[in-house]
Amino acid sequence: FRQLRHTLAFVPCQAELPEVSPLILQSWLDRLAVERLEAKTVQLEECLEACRHDWEEMVYREVGRCLGYSVNSQPFAWLTAQLPLSIVRRYRDRPLSLEALVFGQAGFLERHFVEEYPQQLQREYRFLQKKHHLQPLDPAVWKFARMRPANFPTLRLAQLAALLLHRQHWLANLLDADSPEAIADFFEAETNPYWHWHYRFEQSGKSPPRHAGLGMVGRQIVNVIAPVLFLYGQRKEQKRLQQRALDLLEALPPEDNRIIRYWRQLGIMPATAFHTQA
């Protein structure tokens, strides 16, 4: 015990790992993965409480937060909290209005524009801002530095607007999804053509990816979909939904990051996202 406490190794017990039975190791990883999923449901419960137990609102906020990756998750959380579904639903059949609400609330329409599309958004947002007494975010909260253009928050906001326009009943759709492919289909919502050739307003470039990438879908499953399924199944006493959450993680390839690569060097070879979550 004293040796474990004072070791400088990244994994204190790494020297003993080769002596651990594969059966025990497998059981340990299974337990850790479930505990990690349970820990994520605690955050969801806090969000659900903030949403007054409106599951649809909670899913909307969490999907938005995840679209921002780690660097822009907080601005997305602020945005979805300030632009509730009670407002969004009024404009689901009016693309320009909905896109104006998303980009306007994000603070990206507070400047002079030359191109027609952002000018239209700006005019529409100014009208809706007064109608709904909205206060936009400071655009400085959004981070672009050291980020691939395809992951710029402007493109993620365009994806959020597309989902709001083309996908209804998010919770029901995701509860019915039984595979990563089904969830990928849900996120395949076509963005406004303007974003086929722009990364930011009035900054054109090589055509960004138009489809939800596997990485983005995987992050949504790991951080939102599986935890929501697990919590919903727990609350409604539906074990099949809790099991589906585990099945979705097992259907995903293993995640790849610095920590996972280190464990691989120690001989721990996770085969799926279920075990990389452990």
Backbone as JSON, one array per atom type, in Angstrom:
{
  "sequence": "FRQLRHTLAFVPCQAELPEVSPLILQSWLDRLAVERLEAKTVQLEECLEACRHDWEEMVYREVGRCLGYSVNSQPFAWLTAQLPLSIVRRYRDRPLSLEALVFGQAGFLERHFVEEYPQQLQREYRFLQKKHHLQPLDPAVWKFARMRPANFPTLRLAQLAALLLHRQHWLANLLDADSPEAIADFFEAETNPYWHWHYRFEQSGKSPPRHAGLGMVGRQIVNVIAPVLFLYGQRKEQKRLQQRALDLLEALPPEDNRIIRYWRQLGIMPATAFHTQA",
  "N": [[0.83, -1.2, 0.0], [1.95, 1.24, 0.82], [3.86, 1.52, -1.15], [2.26, 1.87, -3.43], [1.1, 4.32, -2.82], [3.2, 6.12, -2.95], [4.32, 5.95, -5.44], [5.41, 7.3, -8.61], [4.31, 6.72, -10.96], [2.01, 6.93, -13.74], [-0.18, 5.2, -13.67], [-0.59, 3.82, -10.7], [-0.6, 1.06, -10.03], [0.53, -0.23, -12.18], [2.67, -1.98, -12.57], [1.79, -4.34, -11.52], [-0.22, -5.17, -13.17], [0.16, -7.21, -15.22], [-0.16, -9.52, -13.72], [-2.8, -9.77, -13.16], [-5.77, -11.57, -13.48], [-7.34, -12.2, -16.64], [-10.12, -12.53, -16.57], [-10.89, -11.3, -14.17], [-10.02, -8.73, -14.75], [-11.69, -8.07, -16.92], [-14.2, -8.11, -15.64], [-13.81, -6.03, -13.84], [-13.47, -3.81, -15.55], [-16.01, -3.78, -16.74], [-17.62, -3.11, -14.53], [-16.58, -0.57, -13.87], [-17.24, 0.85, -16.19], [-20.04, 0.93, -16.1], [-20.34, 2.38, -13.73], [-19.25, 4.81, -14.55], [-21.15, 5.6, -16.42], [-23.37, 5.86, -14.75], [-22.47, 8.01, -13.22], [-22.56, 10.05, -15.09], [-25.27, 10.33, -15.4], [-25.95, 11.75, -13.17], [-25.25, 14.42, -13.69], [-27.09, 14.82, -15.74], [-29.47, 14.65, -14.31], [-29.35, 16.99, -12.84], [-29.56, 18.87, -14.89], [-32.1, 18.17, -15.82], [-33.63, 18.91, -13.65], [-33.23, 21.68, -13.74], [-34.6, 22.15, -16.06], [-37.17, 21.88, -15.29], [-38.13, 19.3, -15.2], [-38.71, 18.67, -17.81], [-38.21, 16.53, -20.23], [-37.7, 16.68, -22.99], [-36.71, 19.26, -23.33], [-34.4, 19.03, -21.8], [-32.91, 17.14, -23.28], [-32.5, 18.6, -25.62], [-30.87, 20.7, -24.63], [-28.62, 19.25, -23.76], [-27.73, 17.92, -26.07], [-27.06, 20.17, -27.56], [-25.0, 21.25, -25.93], [-23.08, 19.22, -26.25], [-22.51, 19.45, -28.95], [-20.78, 21.55, -28.96], [-18.3, 20.57, -28.31], [-15.56, 20.25, -25.96], [-14.42, 22.78, -25.72], [-16.29, 24.74, -26.5], [-18.55, 24.07, -25.12], [-19.76, 25.33, -22.91], [-20.66, 27.94, -23.89], [-22.61, 26.93, -25.7], [-24.34, 25.75, -23.87], [-25.25, 28.02, -22.49], [-26.55, 29.29, -24.6], [-28.66, 27.48, -25.38], [-30.1, 27.49, -23.03], [-31.02, 30.1, -22.94], [-32.51, 30.23, -25.2], [-35.17, 28.75, -25.27], [-37.13, 25.76, -25.98], [-39.79, 26.47, -26.05], [-39.89, 28.86, -27.42], [-38.52, 28.21, -29.77], [-40.17, 26.26, -31.0], [-42.22, 27.71, -32.16], [-41.3, 28.54, -34.57], [-40.6, 26.51, -36.28], [-41.46, 25.97, -38.82], [-40.44, 27.99, -40.27], [-37.68, 28.6, -41.67], [-35.76, 30.78, -41.99], [-36.36, 32.43, -39.81], [-35.87, 30.74, -37.62], [-33.15, 30.12, -37.94], [-32.16, 32.69, -37.68], [-32.76, 33.19, -35.01], [-31.08, 31.33, -33.7], [-28.41, 32.05, -34.55], [-28.49, 34.74, -33.95], [-28.99, 34.84, -31.15], [-26.66, 33.65, -30.37], [-24.92, 35.68, -30.73], [-23.7, 36.33, -33.12], [-24.67, 38.07, -35.01], [-24.22, 40.7, -34.61], [-22.94, 42.79, -36.12], [-21.68, 44.55, -39.05], [-22.78, 43.52, -42.26], [-22.15, 42.35, -45.62], [-22.97, 40.4, -47.4], [-25.99, 38.84, -48.63], [-27.44, 36.78, -47.23], [-26.56, 36.76, -44.38], [-27.4, 39.39, -43.86], [-30.18, 39.18, -44.12], [-30.72, 37.43, -42.0], [-29.95, 39.06, -39.88], [-31.78, 41.22, -40.0], [-34.16, 39.81, -39.49], [-33.63, 38.76, -36.96], [-33.43, 41.06, -35.38], [-36.07, 41.9, -35.32], [-37.31, 39.67, -34.06], [-35.92, 39.65, -31.69], [-36.81, 41.92, -30.33], [-39.51, 41.22, -30.12], [-39.5, 38.94, -28.46], [-38.01, 39.76, -26.33], [-35.19, 39.32, -26.13], [-31.77, 38.7, -25.23], [-28.68, 38.75, -26.65], [-25.78, 36.53, -26.59], [-22.41, 37.47, -25.75], [-20.31, 37.63, -28.48], [-17.65, 37.08, -28.06], [-17.39, 34.96, -26.36], [-17.23, 32.64, -27.76], [-15.02, 30.2, -29.0], [-12.48, 29.95, -31.44], [-9.83, 29.5, -31.9], [-7.0, 27.38, -32.54], [-8.44, 25.27, -33.66], [-9.92, 22.94, -35.87], [-11.3, 24.1, -38.94], [-13.7, 22.79, -39.68], [-14.85, 22.25, -37.28], [-15.62, 24.65, -36.24], [-17.54, 26.86, -34.18], [-19.58, 28.23, -35.54], [-20.34, 26.51, -37.63], [-21.25, 24.37, -36.11], [-23.41, 25.56, -34.87], [-25.0, 25.97, -37.09], [-25.61, 23.31, -37.62], [-27.11, 22.72, -35.34], [-29.32, 24.42, -35.76], [-30.32, 23.21, -38.08], [-31.08, 20.69, -37.11], [-33.12, 21.46, -35.36], [-34.94, 22.43, -37.18], [-35.53, 20.25, -38.87], [-35.93, 17.96, -37.37], [-38.17, 16.59, -35.16], [-39.56, 15.88, -31.9], [-37.33, 14.9, -30.31], [-36.57, 13.33, -28.06], [-38.25, 11.01, -28.23], [-37.42, 9.98, -30.71], [-34.75, 9.34, -30.17], [-35.02, 7.53, -28.1], [-36.08, 5.42, -29.48], [-34.04, 4.69, -31.18], [-31.86, 2.13, -32.0], [-29.27, 1.57, -32.64], [-25.91, 2.73, -33.47], [-25.97, 3.59, -36.11], [-28.64, 4.29, -36.56], [-28.84, 6.48, -34.89], [-26.99, 8.14, -36.1], [-28.38, 8.67, -38.45], [-30.4, 10.28, -37.43], [-28.98, 12.6, -36.82], [-28.3, 13.47, -39.32], [-29.08, 16.04, -40.65], [-29.81, 18.43, -43.03], [-27.9, 21.31, -43.48], [-28.28, 24.91, -43.93], [-27.7, 25.95, -47.3], [-25.78, 27.98, -47.48], [-23.8, 27.36, -45.66], [-22.46, 25.36, -46.87], [-20.34, 26.35, -48.17], [-19.07, 28.1, -46.54], [-17.24, 28.83, -43.56], [-17.4, 30.66, -41.58], [-19.38, 33.65, -41.08], [-19.4, 35.44, -44.05], [-16.9, 34.54, -44.76], [-15.61, 32.63, -46.94], [-14.66, 29.34, -48.07], [-12.99, 26.19, -48.67], [-15.33, 23.6, -49.25], [-17.0, 22.68, -46.34], [-17.46, 19.62, -44.37], [-20.6, 18.12, -45.02], [-22.07, 16.36, -43.63], [-22.97, 14.58, -40.64], [-20.24, 13.63, -38.81], [-18.58, 10.52, -37.93], [-17.17, 10.75, -35.58], [-18.43, 12.9, -34.25], [-21.02, 11.86, -33.91], [-20.42, 9.64, -32.32], [-19.5, 10.95, -29.98], [-21.89, 12.17, -29.19], [-23.4, 9.9, -28.57], [-21.91, 8.74, -26.47], [-21.81, 10.81, -24.54], [-24.37, 11.91, -24.32], [-26.68, 10.45, -25.49], [-26.56, 7.68, -24.61], [-26.34, 8.08, -21.73], [-28.83, 9.44, -21.33], [-30.7, 7.5, -22.14], [-30.13, 5.57, -20.21], [-30.76, 6.9, -17.79], [-33.47, 7.55, -18.25], [-34.58, 5.0, -18.5], [-34.07, 4.13, -15.94], [-35.63, 5.89, -14.38], [-38.19, 5.33, -15.36], [-38.41, 2.71, -14.86], [-37.63, 0.81, -16.81], [-35.87, -1.64, -17.81], [-34.92, -2.48, -20.27], [-34.25, -0.2, -21.69], [-32.1, 0.76, -20.23], [-30.33, -1.32, -20.7], [-30.07, -1.03, -23.45], [-28.64, 1.33, -23.58], [-26.14, 0.48, -22.67], [-25.61, -1.37, -24.69], [-25.38, 0.29, -26.93], [-22.99, 1.66, -26.39], [-21.26, -0.49, -26.47], [-21.42, -1.06, -29.13], [-19.98, 0.86, -30.37], [-16.8, 1.85, -31.75], [-13.62, 1.75, -29.97], [-12.69, 4.66, -28.09], [-10.19, 7.17, -28.83], [-7.61, 8.59, -27.29], [-5.15, 10.44, -25.35], [-5.01, 9.24, -22.8], [-6.19, 6.72, -23.2], [-4.4, 5.66, -25.02], [-2.14, 5.39, -23.43], [-2.96, 3.41, -21.6], [-3.15, 1.33, -23.4], [-0.47, 0.88, -23.96], [0.19, -0.33, -21.64], [-0.89, -2.75, -21.95], [-3.63, -3.02, -21.79], [-6.29, -3.48, -23.76], [-8.89, -2.06, -24.92], [-11.88, -2.97, -26.58], [-14.18, -1.72, -27.35], [-16.21, 1.32, -27.09], [-17.5, 1.11, -24.7], [-15.7, 0.0, -22.87], [-13.58, 1.83, -23.05], [-14.73, 3.97, -21.83], [-14.63, 3.16, -19.25]],
  "CA": [[0.0, 0.0, 0.0], [2.86, 2.38, 0.88], [4.49, 1.63, -2.47], [1.27, 2.44, -4.34], [0.87, 5.72, -2.46], [4.36, 6.97, -3.23], [4.82, 5.79, -6.8], [5.23, 8.43, -9.52], [3.75, 6.21, -12.22], [0.68, 7.44, -14.12], [-1.07, 4.2, -13.07], [0.23, 3.31, -9.58], [-0.52, -0.4, -9.96], [0.8, -0.74, -13.52], [3.63, -3.09, -12.52], [1.07, -5.55, -11.12], [-1.26, -5.49, -14.14], [0.32, -8.52, -15.89], [-0.52, -10.62, -12.83], [-4.25, -9.78, -12.97], [-6.5, -12.51, -14.34], [-8.19, -11.55, -17.66], [-11.52, -12.58, -16.13], [-11.05, -10.25, -13.16], [-9.86, -7.45, -15.44], [-12.92, -7.85, -17.68], [-15.26, -7.78, -14.68], [-13.48, -4.71, -13.29], [-13.79, -2.81, -16.57], [-17.47, -3.73, -16.87], [-18.16, -2.37, -13.39], [-16.17, 0.83, -14.0], [-18.0, 1.47, -17.28], [-21.39, 1.2, -15.59], [-20.22, 3.47, -12.76], [-19.04, 6.05, -15.31], [-22.45, 5.95, -16.99], [-24.2, 6.33, -13.64], [-21.99, 9.34, -12.85], [-23.04, 11.01, -16.09], [-26.7, 10.57, -15.19], [-26.08, 12.75, -12.11], [-25.28, 15.71, -14.39], [-28.36, 14.91, -16.46], [-30.52, 14.92, -13.34], [-29.27, 18.42, -12.52], [-30.13, 19.57, -16.05], [-33.53, 17.88, -15.83], [-34.21, 19.75, -12.6], [-33.23, 23.05, -14.26], [-35.6, 22.2, -17.13], [-38.47, 21.6, -14.67], [-38.49, 17.91, -15.52], [-39.08, 18.57, -19.22], [-37.18, 15.68, -20.84], [-37.38, 17.17, -24.33], [-35.85, 20.44, -23.14], [-33.12, 18.55, -21.3], [-32.19, 16.53, -24.4], [-32.11, 19.73, -26.47], [-29.73, 21.4, -24.02], [-27.44, 18.39, -23.69], [-27.24, 17.74, -27.45], [-26.39, 21.42, -27.89], [-23.73, 21.32, -25.2], [-22.14, 18.28, -26.84], [-22.09, 19.98, -30.25], [-19.72, 22.52, -28.76], [-17.08, 19.93, -27.84], [-15.23, 20.76, -24.63], [-14.02, 24.19, -25.73], [-17.45, 25.61, -26.64], [-19.73, 23.46, -24.5], [-20.43, 26.28, -22.04], [-21.48, 28.85, -24.69], [-23.8, 26.23, -26.19], [-25.25, 25.6, -22.73], [-25.89, 29.32, -22.28], [-27.44, 29.56, -25.73], [-29.88, 26.67, -25.33], [-30.88, 27.91, -21.86], [-31.64, 31.39, -23.25], [-33.4, 30.05, -26.35], [-35.88, 27.52, -24.93], [-37.97, 25.15, -27.01], [-41.07, 27.17, -26.12], [-39.75, 29.85, -28.49], [-38.09, 27.51, -30.99], [-41.28, 25.53, -31.63], [-43.08, 28.63, -32.91], [-40.68, 28.91, -35.85], [-40.07, 25.32, -36.93], [-41.84, 25.99, -40.24], [-39.88, 29.23, -40.84], [-36.22, 28.42, -41.56], [-35.01, 32.01, -41.78], [-36.59, 32.9, -38.44], [-35.2, 29.85, -36.67], [-31.71, 30.33, -38.09], [-31.88, 34.01, -37.12], [-32.78, 33.05, -33.55], [-29.88, 30.6, -33.25], [-27.19, 32.84, -34.73], [-28.65, 36.01, -33.25], [-28.78, 34.62, -29.72], [-25.24, 33.33, -30.17], [-24.17, 36.93, -30.79], [-22.96, 36.45, -34.37], [-25.32, 38.99, -35.94], [-24.02, 42.04, -34.06], [-21.9, 43.48, -36.9], [-22.13, 44.93, -40.4], [-22.62, 42.46, -43.27], [-22.28, 42.7, -47.04], [-23.7, 39.33, -48.09], [-27.44, 38.91, -48.44], [-27.95, 35.85, -46.23], [-26.45, 37.29, -43.01], [-28.23, 40.58, -43.74], [-31.55, 38.71, -43.88], [-30.75, 36.92, -40.63], [-29.84, 40.18, -38.96], [-33.07, 41.93, -39.97], [-35.15, 38.95, -38.84], [-33.32, 38.64, -35.54], [-33.77, 42.32, -34.7], [-37.52, 41.87, -35.1], [-37.62, 38.64, -33.06], [-35.29, 40.04, -30.42], [-37.75, 42.83, -29.66], [-40.75, 40.5, -29.85], [-39.34, 37.98, -27.36], [-37.18, 40.39, -25.29], [-34.0, 38.47, -26.08], [-30.46, 39.32, -25.05], [-27.7, 37.82, -27.25], [-24.5, 36.3, -25.94], [-21.25, 38.18, -26.26], [-19.64, 36.71, -29.42], [-16.29, 36.76, -27.61], [-17.36, 33.71, -25.57], [-17.02, 31.51, -28.66], [-13.6, 29.98, -29.28], [-12.12, 29.44, -32.76], [-8.39, 29.27, -31.97], [-6.47, 26.01, -32.48], [-9.55, 24.37, -33.96], [-10.14, 22.68, -37.29], [-12.46, 24.88, -39.4], [-14.93, 21.99, -39.71], [-15.43, 22.23, -35.93], [-15.92, 26.0, -35.8], [-18.88, 26.95, -33.58], [-20.58, 28.67, -36.52], [-20.86, 25.33, -38.31], [-22.02, 23.58, -35.14], [-24.69, 26.26, -34.7], [-25.79, 25.66, -38.29], [-26.12, 21.95, -37.42], [-28.18, 22.8, -34.34], [-30.49, 25.0, -36.43], [-30.86, 22.2, -39.0], [-31.77, 19.68, -36.3], [-34.36, 22.06, -34.86], [-35.85, 22.58, -38.32], [-35.87, 19.01, -39.58], [-36.16, 16.84, -36.46], [-39.07, 16.86, -34.04], [-39.68, 14.8, -30.9], [-35.98, 14.37, -30.16], [-36.51, 12.26, -27.06], [-38.87, 9.79, -28.76], [-36.55, 9.45, -31.76], [-33.54, 8.76, -29.6], [-35.42, 6.34, -27.34], [-36.35, 4.34, -30.44], [-32.82, 4.35, -31.91], [-31.27, 0.92, -31.41], [-27.92, 1.35, -33.17], [-25.23, 3.98, -33.82], [-26.39, 4.01, -37.46], [-29.93, 4.96, -36.42], [-28.58, 7.79, -34.29], [-26.34, 8.94, -37.15], [-29.45, 9.13, -39.33], [-31.08, 11.4, -36.75], [-28.14, 13.8, -36.89], [-28.09, 13.85, -40.72], [-30.01, 17.11, -41.01], [-29.14, 19.29, -44.01], [-27.76, 22.71, -43.08], [-28.52, 25.91, -44.97], [-26.65, 25.87, -48.33], [-24.73, 28.97, -47.23], [-22.72, 26.75, -44.89], [-21.73, 24.4, -47.7], [-19.16, 27.02, -48.71], [-18.57, 29.06, -45.56], [-16.95, 28.38, -42.2], [-17.87, 31.77, -40.75], [-20.1, 34.61, -41.9], [-18.64, 36.21, -45.04], [-15.58, 33.96, -44.94], [-15.81, 31.4, -47.71], [-13.5, 28.47, -48.15], [-13.28, 24.86, -49.17], [-16.6, 23.09, -48.73], [-16.91, 21.88, -45.11], [-18.26, 18.4, -44.4], [-22.03, 18.4, -44.92], [-22.75, 15.29, -42.91], [-22.51, 14.32, -39.27], [-19.12, 12.69, -38.81], [-18.65, 9.43, -36.96], [-16.66, 11.24, -34.3], [-19.47, 13.7, -33.61], [-22.1, 10.95, -33.5], [-19.9, 8.88, -31.18], [-19.51, 11.81, -28.79], [-23.27, 12.33, -28.75], [-23.84, 8.65, -27.94], [-21.2, 8.55, -25.2], [-22.04, 11.87, -23.56], [-25.77, 12.32, -24.22], [-27.72, 9.46, -25.8], [-26.5, 6.55, -23.68], [-26.76, 8.5, -20.39], [-30.26, 9.75, -21.32], [-31.4, 6.21, -22.15], [-29.93, 4.91, -18.92], [-31.53, 7.62, -16.78], [-34.9, 7.41, -18.55], [-34.94, 3.64, -18.13], [-34.03, 4.06, -14.48], [-36.78, 6.62, -13.85], [-39.44, 4.7, -15.8], [-38.3, 1.28, -14.54], [-37.58, 0.05, -18.07], [-34.52, -2.2, -17.88], [-34.5, -2.64, -21.66], [-33.61, 1.05, -22.1], [-30.78, 0.79, -19.6], [-29.49, -2.27, -21.43], [-29.78, -0.46, -24.77], [-27.57, 2.3, -23.38], [-24.89, -0.29, -22.63], [-25.41, -1.97, -26.01], [-24.91, 1.34, -27.85], [-21.57, 1.88, -26.1], [-20.52, -1.67, -26.94], [-21.45, -1.07, -30.59], [-19.08, 1.9, -30.86], [-15.37, 1.53, -31.66], [-12.99, 2.37, -28.8], [-12.24, 6.04, -28.24], [-8.74, 7.29, -28.97], [-7.06, 9.8, -26.7], [-3.86, 10.23, -24.7], [-5.15, 8.3, -21.68], [-6.44, 5.38, -23.74], [-3.15, 5.18, -25.63], [-1.25, 4.97, -22.34], [-3.43, 2.11, -21.12], [-2.79, 0.32, -24.4], [0.94, 0.57, -23.75], [0.27, -1.22, -20.47], [-1.48, -4.04, -22.31], [-5.1, -2.99, -21.7], [-6.74, -3.23, -25.12], [-10.36, -1.98, -25.0], [-12.39, -3.28, -27.92], [-15.33, -0.87, -27.65], [-16.33, 2.54, -26.29], [-17.97, 0.72, -23.37], [-14.55, -0.17, -21.99], [-12.78, 3.05, -22.96], [-15.39, 4.81, -20.84], [-14.21, 2.71, -17.92]],
  "C": [[0.87, 1.26, 0.0], [3.52, 2.61, -0.47], [3.54, 2.26, -3.47], [1.07, 3.93, -4.09], [2.0, 6.62, -2.95], [4.92, 6.81, -4.64], [4.54, 7.02, -7.64], [4.61, 7.99, -10.84], [2.36, 6.76, -12.46], [-0.41, 6.51, -13.57], [-0.28, 3.53, -11.95], [0.41, 1.8, -9.57], [-0.08, -1.02, -11.28], [1.77, -1.92, -13.52], [2.94, -4.41, -12.2], [0.04, -5.99, -12.15], [-1.07, -6.85, -14.83], [-0.1, -9.71, -15.03], [-2.04, -10.75, -12.64], [-4.9, -10.74, -13.96], [-7.35, -11.76, -15.36], [-9.66, -11.51, -17.26], [-11.8, -11.48, -15.11], [-10.96, -8.87, -13.81], [-11.12, -7.09, -16.22], [-14.06, -7.42, -16.76], [-15.06, -6.38, -14.1], [-13.83, -3.61, -14.28], [-15.3, -2.67, -16.76], [-18.08, -2.88, -15.76], [-17.82, -0.88, -13.49], [-16.97, 1.54, -15.09], [-19.41, 1.82, -16.84], [-21.36, 2.35, -14.59], [-20.01, 4.81, -13.46], [-20.36, 6.52, -15.91], [-23.38, 6.49, -15.9], [-23.78, 7.73, -13.2], [-22.49, 10.4, -13.82], [-24.52, 11.3, -15.91], [-26.92, 11.59, -14.07], [-26.13, 14.15, -12.71], [-26.6, 15.89, -15.13], [-29.5, 15.22, -15.5], [-30.53, 16.39, -12.94], [-29.86, 19.25, -13.65], [-31.64, 19.38, -16.1], [-34.25, 18.73, -14.8], [-34.3, 21.2, -13.09], [-34.27, 23.24, -15.35], [-37.01, 21.89, -16.61], [-39.04, 20.25, -15.11], [-39.08, 17.76, -16.93], [-37.97, 17.81, -19.94], [-36.76, 16.19, -22.21], [-36.43, 18.36, -24.25], [-34.46, 20.01, -22.69], [-32.28, 17.94, -22.42], [-31.67, 17.61, -25.34], [-30.87, 20.43, -25.91], [-28.47, 20.54, -24.04], [-26.87, 18.1, -25.08], [-26.5, 19.0, -27.88], [-25.04, 21.54, -27.22], [-22.67, 20.43, -25.84], [-21.67, 18.73, -28.22], [-20.91, 20.93, -30.12], [-18.38, 21.91, -28.39], [-16.74, 20.5, -26.46], [-15.0, 22.26, -24.64], [-15.21, 25.14, -25.83], [-18.72, 25.03, -26.01], [-20.49, 24.46, -23.63], [-21.22, 27.33, -22.82], [-22.73, 28.19, -25.27], [-24.82, 26.03, -25.07], [-25.97, 26.91, -22.44], [-26.93, 29.6, -23.37], [-28.75, 28.79, -25.61], [-30.74, 27.02, -24.11], [-31.63, 29.21, -22.14], [-32.58, 31.33, -24.44], [-34.17, 28.76, -26.14], [-36.75, 27.01, -26.07], [-39.33, 25.83, -27.12], [-41.06, 28.27, -27.17], [-39.44, 29.15, -29.8], [-39.27, 26.9, -31.73], [-42.19, 26.44, -32.47], [-42.57, 28.86, -34.33], [-40.13, 27.7, -36.61], [-40.45, 25.25, -38.4], [-41.33, 27.25, -40.93], [-38.36, 29.2, -40.7], [-35.44, 29.69, -41.27], [-35.15, 32.5, -40.34], [-35.83, 32.04, -37.44], [-33.68, 30.02, -36.74], [-31.31, 31.68, -37.51], [-31.85, 33.95, -35.59], [-31.51, 32.39, -33.04], [-28.64, 31.48, -33.36], [-27.28, 34.19, -34.03], [-28.41, 35.87, -31.76], [-27.33, 34.27, -29.41], [-24.36, 34.57, -30.24], [-23.44, 37.17, -32.09], [-23.59, 37.41, -35.38], [-25.18, 40.44, -35.49], [-22.91, 42.79, -34.79], [-22.47, 43.83, -38.26], [-21.83, 43.78, -41.37], [-22.8, 43.02, -44.67], [-23.13, 41.67, -47.76], [-25.18, 39.32, -47.68], [-27.94, 38.01, -47.3], [-27.78, 36.36, -44.8], [-27.23, 38.58, -42.8], [-29.68, 40.21, -43.43], [-31.7, 38.2, -42.44], [-30.76, 38.07, -39.62], [-31.16, 40.95, -38.84], [-34.12, 41.11, -39.21], [-34.89, 38.86, -37.33], [-33.69, 39.92, -34.79], [-35.26, 42.39, -34.4], [-37.87, 40.89, -33.98], [-37.04, 38.98, -31.69], [-36.22, 40.96, -29.62], [-39.03, 42.09, -29.25], [-40.64, 39.62, -28.61], [-38.43, 38.5, -26.24], [-35.91, 39.56, -25.05], [-32.73, 39.29, -25.91], [-29.39, 38.37, -25.59], [-26.48, 37.63, -26.37], [-23.45, 37.25, -26.51], [-20.52, 37.24, -27.21], [-18.24, 36.31, -28.99], [-16.23, 35.46, -26.81], [-17.07, 32.5, -26.44], [-15.55, 31.41, -29.04], [-13.41, 29.37, -30.67], [-10.66, 29.01, -32.83], [-8.04, 27.79, -31.82], [-7.57, 24.96, -32.72], [-9.65, 24.17, -35.47], [-11.37, 23.46, -37.74], [-13.76, 24.09, -39.4], [-15.6, 21.92, -38.35], [-15.72, 23.62, -35.39], [-17.33, 26.06, -35.22], [-19.96, 27.43, -34.54], [-21.18, 27.49, -37.27], [-21.67, 24.45, -37.37], [-23.37, 24.24, -34.87], [-25.59, 26.02, -35.9], [-26.37, 24.26, -38.19], [-27.26, 21.94, -36.4], [-29.45, 23.35, -34.97], [-31.14, 23.98, -37.36], [-31.62, 21.11, -38.24], [-33.11, 20.21, -35.78], [-35.4, 22.19, -35.96], [-36.39, 21.24, -38.81], [-36.15, 17.81, -38.67], [-37.07, 17.29, -35.31], [-39.06, 15.66, -33.09], [-38.33, 14.11, -30.7], [-35.94, 13.19, -29.2], [-37.07, 10.96, -27.62], [-38.0, 9.16, -29.83], [-35.34, 8.74, -31.18], [-33.85, 7.54, -28.73], [-35.65, 5.15, -28.25], [-35.09, 3.87, -31.16], [-32.12, 3.17, -31.24], [-29.87, 0.62, -31.93], [-27.26, 2.69, -33.43], [-25.65, 4.5, -35.18], [-27.72, 4.75, -37.4], [-29.75, 6.35, -35.82], [-27.88, 8.7, -35.29], [-27.37, 9.48, -38.12], [-30.18, 10.32, -38.73], [-30.29, 12.69, -36.92], [-27.84, 14.24, -38.33], [-29.15, 14.85, -41.15], [-29.26, 18.13, -41.87], [-29.1, 20.74, -43.52], [-28.1, 23.64, -44.24], [-27.38, 25.86, -46.0], [-25.52, 26.88, -48.14], [-23.52, 28.33, -46.54], [-22.03, 25.63, -45.64], [-20.41, 25.01, -48.18], [-18.61, 28.09, -47.77], [-18.28, 28.34, -44.24], [-17.43, 29.4, -41.18], [-18.63, 32.72, -41.66], [-19.12, 35.42, -42.75], [-17.17, 35.78, -45.11], [-15.76, 32.62, -45.63], [-14.52, 30.6, -47.74], [-13.89, 27.16, -48.77], [-14.53, 24.32, -48.5], [-16.38, 22.27, -47.46], [-17.7, 20.58, -45.26], [-19.74, 18.72, -44.2], [-22.75, 17.4, -44.03], [-22.17, 15.13, -41.52], [-21.41, 13.27, -39.31], [-19.29, 11.63, -37.74], [-18.17, 9.87, -35.58], [-17.71, 12.02, -33.54], [-20.6, 12.82, -33.1], [-21.66, 10.12, -32.29], [-19.9, 9.69, -29.9], [-20.92, 12.01, -28.26], [-23.77, 11.06, -28.04], [-23.22, 8.5, -26.55], [-21.65, 9.55, -24.14], [-23.5, 12.25, -23.35], [-26.73, 11.14, -24.35], [-27.72, 8.31, -24.81], [-26.88, 6.97, -22.25], [-28.26, 8.82, -20.29], [-31.07, 8.45, -21.29], [-31.32, 5.53, -20.79], [-30.77, 5.57, -17.83], [-33.03, 7.46, -17.0], [-35.38, 6.0, -18.17], [-34.99, 3.45, -16.63], [-35.28, 4.7, -13.88], [-38.1, 5.91, -14.17], [-39.47, 3.2, -15.53], [-38.4, 0.41, -15.79], [-36.14, -0.43, -18.27], [-34.01, -2.3, -19.31], [-33.8, -1.37, -22.16], [-32.23, 1.18, -21.47], [-29.82, -0.16, -20.32], [-29.14, -1.73, -22.81], [-28.67, 0.58, -24.67], [-26.22, 1.6, -23.38], [-24.58, -0.89, -24.0], [-24.88, -0.94, -27.01], [-23.42, 1.6, -27.64], [-20.73, 0.72, -26.6], [-20.49, -1.75, -28.46], [-20.53, -0.03, -31.2], [-17.63, 1.43, -30.8], [-14.76, 2.23, -30.45], [-12.57, 3.81, -29.1], [-10.71, 6.07, -28.31], [-8.31, 8.63, -28.39], [-5.78, 9.45, -25.94], [-3.95, 9.19, -23.59], [-5.35, 6.87, -22.18], [-5.16, 4.81, -24.34], [-2.16, 4.72, -24.56], [-1.66, 3.61, -21.8], [-3.09, 1.0, -22.11], [-1.32, -0.08, -24.26], [1.14, -0.38, -22.57], [-0.39, -2.57, -20.73], [-2.98, -4.12, -22.17], [-5.63, -2.57, -23.05], [-8.27, -3.19, -25.2], [-10.84, -2.18, -26.43], [-13.53, -2.36, -28.33], [-15.3, 0.38, -26.78], [-16.83, 2.24, -24.88], [-16.79, 0.62, -22.41], [-13.64, 1.05, -21.98], [-13.42, 4.05, -22.01], [-15.01, 4.42, -19.42], [-12.93, 3.41, -17.48]]
}
